[in-house]
Amino acid sequence: MMTDKFEMPPWFPKEDQESLLAKSSEHPAFWLLGAAALCAACFSGLYCGTVSIAPEEILSAVFGLGGDPGVEMIVRDIRLPRLLTGLAAGASLAACGLVFQTIFRNPLAEPYLLGVSSGASCAVMAGLLLGCGDLFRPIWAFCGGILPSLLLLRFGRHLGRTALLLRGVMLNAFFSALILLLMAQADPFLTGSAILWTMGDLGSCGLSESLLYAGLSLAILMALLGCSRWLDSLLLDDDSASSLGMPVSRVRFALLALSCFAVSLTSAVSGPLGFVGLVVPHLMRSAFGGLHGRLMPACMIFGASYLVFCDIAAANILKDGELPVGVVTALIGAVFFIAVMRRRT
């Protein structure tokens, strides 16, 4: 039977080993903060906008209790789908970033940096050019997202931190170039929306699509949460994990497939969103420790809140118009990534 006492994984930086098994998550204040952040994100996502709406009108519109038809249209057709997409995307990217860091045994592994998001986006763009309907978009995205993951799992898992990141950056650059090539061949009338989508956009879904996406994402996240003990075992080397009775290769592939499907689904809906899977797990690990039974739900809760607040910031930074949320996450993530690299070099 597995316990909370693990040897320190050799791949994790020594300066972070104390925080890896920190017990600060036992303090309820962290979970209360997470609940407060999630509630604040939900309220802010529905309340903030160019049109001021009273809180009681928002509740009436969300639950279909009648009221001003204009308010109901703004809330149910614009703000609520955007909020649901942001919550699901933020939770998925943060949780999958944590899984990638464990699978590749690299604390800087992240779906965007490793080319998974760009691979999925490239496949979606190819599907659009071939005239495939929206129903097949997640399938195309998964095919494009799993390819770089399998390549890195096969050839890069035992590489050093820098070598793995370099290979991921090269894959990201390759698929990004393919996206530009495909956009150059696309219908000019679709180019504007395609550019916005490739920069990260949470406003492309209607209410029914966002509910479906949120439901699928929740199912995948619950599956990943149920694999917390397996993820704990993967913190150890393969021999130690095998001695616990776990089929390491099959578990690693199953977790990779689940994570890639979640990332690909997010990329199909909102485009590639960078660094969410890097920033959130690093911050949560210092507060909630390194065991996935606590760390995984913390990443989901704070990841969802983080992306919604980034989207609110993107919508209000400019006086005229709004920035794509991917621009905000990339700016924050790039600064965070540089800070982490400077700390470890």
C-alpha positions in Angstrom: 0.0 0.0 0.0 1.3 3.4 -1.0 1.9 6.1 1.5 2.6 9.8 1.4 6.3 9.1 2.1 8.4 9.0 -1.1 12.0 9.3 -1.9 12.8 12.5 -3.7 12.6 11.9 -7.5 16.1 12.3 -8.9 14.8 14.4 -11.9 13.4 17.2 -9.7 15.7 20.2 -9.0 17.2 20.0 -5.5 16.2 23.5 -4.7 12.5 22.5 -5.0 12.7 19.2 -3.2 11.5 20.6 0.2 8.4 22.1 -1.5 7.7 18.8 -3.3 6.5 17.0 -0.2 5.3 20.1 1.7 2.4 19.6 4.0 1.1 23.2 3.9 -1.9 22.0 1.9 -3.3 20.4 5.1 -4.1 24.0 6.3 -7.7 24.7 5.2 -6.8 28.3 4.3 -5.4 27.2 1.0 -8.6 25.4 0.0 -10.7 28.3 1.2 -8.6 30.6 -1.0 -9.2 28.3 -3.9 -12.9 28.2 -3.4 -13.0 32.0 -3.0 -10.9 32.4 -6.2 -13.2 30.1 -8.2 -16.3 31.9 -7.0 -14.8 35.3 -7.7 -13.8 34.1 -11.2 -17.3 32.9 -11.9 -18.9 36.1 -10.7 -16.4 38.4 -12.5 -16.7 36.5 -15.7 -20.5 37.1 -15.8 -20.4 40.6 -14.3 -17.4 42.3 -16.1 -18.1 43.8 -19.5 -18.8 46.9 -21.5 -22.5 46.7 -20.4 -23.2 47.0 -16.7 -25.7 44.4 -15.4 -26.9 44.1 -11.9 -26.1 40.9 -10.1 -29.7 39.9 -9.6 -30.3 40.3 -13.4 -27.3 38.1 -14.1 -28.8 35.3 -11.9 -32.2 35.6 -13.5 -30.6 35.4 -16.9 -28.4 32.4 -16.1 -31.3 30.3 -14.7 -33.8 31.5 -17.2 -36.1 33.2 -14.7 -37.2 35.9 -17.1 -36.3 39.6 -17.2 -34.9 41.9 -19.8 -34.4 39.9 -23.1 -31.3 42.0 -23.9 -29.7 41.2 -20.6 -30.5 37.5 -21.1 -28.9 37.5 -24.6 -25.7 39.1 -23.3 -25.4 36.7 -20.4 -26.5 33.5 -22.0 -25.1 34.0 -25.5 -21.9 35.8 -24.7 -20.7 35.8 -21.1 -21.8 32.4 -19.9 -20.3 30.4 -22.8 -17.1 32.4 -22.5 -16.9 31.7 -18.7 -17.6 28.0 -19.1 -14.9 27.7 -21.9 -12.4 29.6 -19.7 -13.1 27.5 -16.7 -12.8 24.2 -18.6 -9.7 25.3 -20.6 -7.9 26.6 -17.5 -8.5 23.5 -15.5 -7.6 21.2 -18.3 -4.3 23.0 -19.3 -3.2 23.3 -15.6 -3.9 19.6 -14.9 -2.3 18.4 -18.1 0.7 20.5 -17.5 1.1 18.8 -14.1 0.8 15.4 -15.8 3.3 16.2 -18.5 5.8 17.3 -15.9 5.4 14.0 -14.1 5.4 11.8 -17.2 8.5 13.4 -18.8 10.1 13.9 -15.4 10.8 17.5 -16.2 9.5 20.4 -14.1 9.5 22.7 -17.2 7.4 20.4 -19.4 4.2 22.0 -20.6 1.8 21.3 -23.5 2.5 24.5 -25.3 6.3 24.4 -25.0 6.4 20.8 -26.1 4.4 21.5 -29.3 1.3 19.6 -28.3 -1.0 22.6 -28.5 0.5 23.8 -31.8 0.3 20.3 -33.3 -3.4 20.1 -32.4 -4.1 23.5 -33.8 -2.2 22.7 -37.0 -4.4 19.6 -37.5 -7.5 21.6 -36.9 -6.5 24.1 -39.5 -5.8 21.3 -42.0 -9.2 19.8 -41.3 -10.9 23.2 -41.9 -9.1 23.5 -45.3 -10.2 20.0 -46.3 -13.8 21.0 -45.5 -14.3 18.8 -42.4 -17.2 19.8 -40.2 -16.9 21.0 -36.6 -18.0 17.5 -35.4 -14.6 16.1 -36.5 -12.5 19.0 -35.2 -11.7 17.3 -31.8 -10.6 14.1 -33.7 -8.3 16.1 -36.0 -6.9 18.0 -33.0 -6.2 14.8 -31.1 -4.3 13.3 -34.0 -2.2 16.4 -34.3 -1.6 16.7 -30.5 -0.7 13.1 -29.9 2.1 13.0 -32.5 4.6 15.3 -30.8 3.8 13.8 -27.5 4.6 10.3 -28.7 7.8 11.5 -30.3 8.9 13.1 -27.1 7.9 10.1 -25.0 9.8 7.8 -27.3 12.9 9.8 -27.8 13.0 12.5 -25.2 11.9 11.2 -21.8 15.4 10.4 -20.6 16.9 13.6 -22.0 18.0 16.4 -19.8 15.7 19.3 -19.1 17.3 21.6 -21.7 17.5 19.0 -24.4 13.8 18.0 -24.0 12.7 21.7 -24.1 14.8 22.3 -27.2 13.1 19.4 -29.0 9.7 20.7 -27.9 10.5 24.2 -29.0 11.5 22.9 -32.4 8.3 20.9 -32.8 6.3 24.0 -31.7 8.1 26.1 -34.3 7.6 23.5 -37.0 3.8 23.2 -36.4 3.5 27.0 -36.0 5.1 27.4 -39.5 2.7 24.8 -40.9 -0.2 26.8 -39.4 1.0 29.9 -41.2 1.4 28.0 -44.4 -2.1 26.6 -44.2 -3.5 30.1 -43.3 -1.9 31.5 -46.5 -3.9 28.9 -48.5 -7.1 29.6 -46.7 -10.1 31.6 -47.8 -9.3 35.3 -47.2 -12.7 35.7 -45.5 -11.6 33.1 -42.9 -8.2 34.5 -42.3 -9.2 37.1 -39.7 -11.1 34.7 -37.5 -8.3 32.1 -37.9 -5.6 34.6 -36.8 -7.7 35.4 -33.7 -8.2 31.7 -33.0 -4.5 31.0 -33.2 -3.8 33.7 -30.6 -6.2 32.1 -28.2 -9.9 33.0 -28.1 -12.5 31.9 -25.5 -15.5 33.5 -27.3 -15.9 31.2 -30.3 -18.5 28.8 -28.7 -22.2 29.1 -28.2 -23.8 27.9 -25.0 -24.5 24.4 -26.2 -21.0 23.9 -27.5 -19.4 25.3 -24.3 -21.6 23.0 -22.2 -20.5 20.0 -24.2 -16.9 21.0 -24.0 -17.1 21.6 -20.3 -18.7 18.2 -19.8 -16.1 16.4 -21.8 -13.3 18.2 -20.0 -14.8 17.5 -16.6 -15.0 13.8 -17.4 -11.3 13.7 -18.5 -10.2 15.7 -15.4 -12.1 13.3 -13.1 -10.3 10.4 -14.8 -6.9 12.1 -14.3 -7.8 12.8 -10.7 -8.6 9.1 -10.2 -5.0 8.4 -11.5 -3.4 10.4 -8.7 -1.8 7.4 -7.1 -0.3 6.3 -10.4 1.1 9.8 -10.9 2.6 9.6 -7.4 4.3 6.3 -8.4 5.7 7.9 -11.6 7.6 10.4 -9.3 9.9 7.5 -8.6 12.1 5.7 -11.2 10.6 3.0 -13.3 12.0 0.1 -11.3 10.6 1.5 -8.0 7.2 2.1 -9.7 7.2 -1.4 -11.1 7.9 -2.8 -7.7 4.6 -1.3 -6.5 2.8 -3.4 -9.0 2.1 -0.8 -11.6 2.5 -1.5 -15.4 4.6 1.6 -16.0 4.6 1.8 -19.8 0.9 1.3 -20.2 0.1 3.7 -17.4 2.3 6.3 -18.9 0.8 5.9 -22.3 -2.8 6.0 -20.9 -2.1 9.2 -19.0 -0.4 10.8 -22.0 -3.4 9.9 -24.2 -5.9 11.4 -21.7 -3.8 14.5 -21.3 -3.3 15.0 -25.0 -7.1 14.6 -25.7 -7.8 17.2 -23.1 -5.2 19.6 -24.5 -6.3 18.9 -28.1 -9.9 19.5 -27.2 -9.0 22.8 -25.7 -6.9 23.8 -28.7 -9.8 22.9 -31.0 -12.2 25.1 -29.0 -10.0 28.1 -28.0 -6.8 27.8 -30.0 -3.3 27.3 -28.4 -3.0 28.9 -25.0 0.5 29.0 -23.7 2.1 28.6 -20.3 -1.0 27.9 -18.3 0.3 24.4 -17.7 3.6 25.8 -16.5 2.6 28.7 -14.3 -0.2 27.1 -12.3 1.5 23.7 -11.3 4.6 25.5 -10.2 2.7 27.9 -8.0 0.5 25.1 -6.6 3.3 22.8 -5.9 4.9 25.3 -3.4 1.6 25.6 -1.6 0.0 22.1 -1.8 3.0 19.8 -1.9 4.0 17.3 -4.6 1.5 14.5 -4.0 -1.1 14.5 -6.8 -4.1 13.7 -4.6 -3.9 17.3 -3.3 -2.0 18.9 -6.1 -4.2 17.8 -9.0 -7.5 19.3 -7.7 -5.6 22.5 -6.6 -4.3 22.9 -10.2 -7.8 22.4 -11.6 -9.4 25.0 -9.3 -6.7 27.6 -9.6 -6.1 26.9 -13.3 -9.7 27.6 -14.0 -9.7 30.8 -12.0 -6.4 31.9 -13.5 -7.5 31.7 -17.1 -10.8 33.4 -16.5 -9.1 36.4 -14.8 -6.6 36.5 -17.7 -9.5 36.7 -20.1 -11.1 39.5 -18.1 -7.8 41.4 -18.1 -7.4 40.8 -21.9 -10.9 42.3 -22.4 -10.2 45.4 -20.4 -6.5 46.3 -21.1 -7.3 48.2 -24.3 -9.8 51.1 -24.3 -11.0 50.2 -27.9 -11.4 46.5 -28.5 -9.8 43.6 -26.6 -6.7 41.4 -26.7 -6.9 37.6 -27.3 -6.5 35.9 -24.0 -3.5 33.9 -25.4 -1.5 37.1 -25.6 -2.0 37.7 -21.8 -1.1 34.1 -20.9 1.9 34.2 -23.1 3.2 37.5 -21.6 2.7 36.3 -18.0 4.1 32.9 -18.8 7.2 34.1 -20.6 8.1 36.3 -17.7 7.5 33.4 -15.3 9.5 31.0 -17.5 12.5 33.3 -17.6 12.3 33.7 -13.8 12.3 30.0 -13.3 15.1 29.4 -15.7 17.3 32.1 -14.0 16.6 30.6 -10.6 17.8 27.1 -11.8 20.8 28.1 -13.8 
